[in-house]
Amino acid sequence: MSTTSRPTTARKKVVYPDSDGRRMADNTQQFQWIVTIKDGLEVLFRDRPDVFVAGDLLWYAEEGYPKVRMAPDAMVVFGRPKGYRGSYMQWVEKGIAPQVVFEVHSPGNRRAKLERKFQFYEDHGVEEYYYYYPASGKLLGWRRVRGRLQPIPDMNGHVSPRLGIRFEPRKGPDSLIIRDPDGQPFLTAIENAALREKARQQAEAAEHKAEAAEHKAEAAERRAERLAAKLRELGIEPD
């Protein structure tokens, strides 16, 4: 008696690449804004171990479907720890989707691409979506209301419910101001360096001023002591 065994079909391993082969930015202006926003968010949540911030990181939304992905210019995930990731696999991250995403416009972002991005974010649970045009200063925003991303009518002075940051878009290139809950603006690396240098110079000036005041007081005390000694020589006891 012979038996015929059926061939078994090995399940193909699903690969989730850490890179999509695309550039992070199309120009220096876009890149600077991506870095400024991402770094500003990291500084904002530096003391929150349960908030993960990333820039240009592939987000895979569904296990088994590596093409269901997006790479926001910046994203914030509440409820997930900080740390290195080659990509953000949502099913590995307890099913938590990024709650807030940012995109910075580039010439390569055509209407169809923008619509795909919006649909992806709406379909996969994003609560707040912000899109900035550096060349014009235009800022768009959407908030999830009753399960859909709805446009925010006026972004000037809008405060993000999740992040607590305030947006102050103005007309003109590179004119957006983003303020943290304390009112401090997000700054570029150069602006931060200039601010630190100014603070250093002010601290040095204050130290020099304090030293000068101390020397002046010591000199006055020595003069008073010499005067008292002179008065005693004259037989006068100083008060």
Protein Blocks (a to p, Z undefined) as FASTA:
>chain_A
ZZddddddddddddddfbehiafbfbfklmmmmmmmmmmmmmmmmmmmkbccdehiacdf
bghiaklccddfbdcdehiacdddfbdcfklnnopacfbdcddddfklcfklmmmmmmmm
mmnopabdcdddfknopacddddeehiacddfblghpacfklopacdddedehkaccddf
kopacddfklmmmmmmmmmmmmmmmmmmmmmmmmmmmmmmmmmmmmmmmmmmnopacZZ
